[in-house]
């Protein structure tokens, strides 16, 4: 995992359902925890583009359903600003399912665009991304 220059707005709370944009077998996941996130006064943790989350698979192939997996957020609907002044937002909230917490993707192809912030932070995701925005 590498640091990134921009700080996108945290838009995805614990409990949010996300689509997966890879061919890992999972179709829909639910965020259960955000890795490396600390809160004060019992606030709900939130994730942003490029964050590593733990998620439960809600829809997908029977062999992967009801399992807890690691995932990386690659798209979010909430608009965020880059250092050069451009504002970015996507049509949907999406994630990529991982084999382990080191950032190795479980799938071999990604559907749709991937945010540049996620590819800067996770080089293994950048290798498989076809469209980087």
C-alpha positions, 0 to 999 in steps of 0.5 A: 500500500502506497500513500496518495496525495488527495484525501477523498471525502469519506462517503461509505459507512459501515453497513453500506452495500457495494457492487463488485466490479471483478470476476471473483464470484461475488456480486454484492458485498456489505462493509463490516469494518474499515481497516486502519480507521480510528474513531472517537466517541463511538462514531461509525467508521467510514471508507473512501476511494482506495481504502481497504475494508472487510466485507461480507458477501451478500450475493454471488456464487454459492461457494463465496456467499456468506464469507468475510473478504477483504476489498478495496473501494475503487468507485464512489458516488460522492464527489471529491476534489483532486489537487489540480482542482478537478472534481470526480464522481462515479455512477455507482459505489464499487469494490474489488475483492482481494485474496489477502490483505496485501492487495492481491485481487481475487479476480482477473478482470475489472469491469468499468473505470477505476479511480486513480487514487485506488491505483496509486495506492494499490499497484496490483489493482493498477495492473489489471485495470483497463480504464483508469480515471 
